[in-house]
Amino acid sequence: MSSIGDYLRLLRTKRNLSLNDVFNSTGITTTRLNRIELGQVNEPSPLVLKKLSELYQVDLIKLYKMAGYLEDKDIGERVVPFSNYEILDNEECEYIQNTIDFFIRKNHR
């Protein structure tokens, strides 16, 4: 993903949400979100990112890292479960976790 704006647009379109849908759910104006998605705002506010992470059901820490608010050294104790996990949404991560849990139960009876 080349920028946070591209990533946020991908998340929004993946959920079939219009700019107006996002505004109605979060209060983030269509103009502001459009500017963020177009890369005209490189560091959206932490509050905007929090609202979008909740609406899009994605990891807030990932959004903060993409926006430059956090670096890996800032969150050293946070474990990265597997490579490229950050591009998955919560439902996809839950599916993978359930699969892992299945194998754990199967192999540790």
C-alpha positions in Angstrom: 0.0 0.0 0.0 1.6 3.3 -1.1 -0.1 5.6 1.4 -2.5 5.8 4.2 -5.0 7.5 1.9 -4.9 4.6 -0.5 -5.3 2.1 2.3 -8.3 4.0 3.8 -10.0 4.3 0.3 -9.5 0.5 -0.2 -11.1 -0.2 3.2 -14.0 2.1 2.5 -14.7 0.7 -1.0 -14.2 -2.9 0.2 -17.1 -2.2 2.6 -19.2 -0.6 -0.2 -19.3 2.7 1.7 -19.7 6.1 0.1 -18.0 9.2 1.5 -21.5 10.2 2.7 -21.9 6.8 4.5 -18.7 7.5 6.4 -19.8 11.0 7.3 -23.1 9.7 8.6 -21.4 7.1 10.7 -18.4 9.1 12.0 -19.0 12.8 11.5 -15.9 13.0 9.3 -16.8 15.4 6.5 -16.7 14.1 3.0 -14.3 16.8 2.0 -11.8 15.9 4.8 -12.0 12.1 4.0 -11.7 12.7 0.3 -8.6 14.9 0.9 -7.1 12.2 3.1 -7.8 9.4 0.5 -6.3 11.6 -2.3 -3.1 12.1 -0.3 -3.6 15.8 0.2 -3.5 15.2 4.0 -0.6 13.0 4.9 -1.2 12.9 8.6 -4.9 12.6 9.5 -5.6 13.3 13.1 -5.5 10.5 15.6 -9.2 11.0 16.3 -10.1 10.6 12.7 -8.1 7.5 12.5 -9.7 6.1 15.6 -13.2 6.7 14.1 -12.2 5.1 10.8 -10.6 2.1 12.5 -13.8 1.4 14.4 -16.0 1.8 11.3 -13.7 -0.2 9.0 -12.9 -2.7 11.8 -9.1 -2.5 11.4 -6.3 -2.2 13.8 -5.8 1.3 15.1 -2.1 0.8 15.8 -1.6 0.0 12.1 -3.3 3.2 11.1 -1.2 5.2 13.6 2.0 3.6 12.2 1.0 4.4 8.6 0.3 8.0 9.5 3.6 8.3 11.3 2.3 8.6 14.8 4.0 5.4 16.0 7.0 3.3 15.0 7.7 -0.3 15.8 10.1 0.8 18.6 7.1 2.6 20.2 5.2 -0.6 20.5 8.0 -3.1 21.1 5.9 -5.4 23.4 3.2 -5.7 20.7 3.6 -9.0 19.0 3.2 -9.3 15.2 1.3 -12.5 14.7 2.3 -13.2 11.1 3.6 -11.2 8.1 1.1 -9.0 6.2 -1.5 -9.4 9.0 -2.1 -5.6 8.8 -3.8 -5.8 5.5 -6.5 -8.1 6.8 -9.7 -6.9 8.5 -10.9 -8.1 11.9 -13.1 -10.8 10.4 -10.2 -12.3 8.4 -7.9 -12.2 11.4 -10.6 -13.9 13.5 -11.0 -16.6 10.9 -7.2 -17.3 11.0 -7.2 -17.2 14.8 -10.1 -19.8 14.8 -8.1 -22.0 12.5 -5.0 -21.8 14.8 -7.2 -22.6 17.8 -8.6 -25.6 16.0 -5.0 -26.9 15.3 -4.0 -26.3 18.9 -7.1 -28.2 20.2 -6.5 -31.0 17.7 -2.8 -31.4 18.5 -2.9 -30.9 22.3 -5.6 -33.3 23.4 
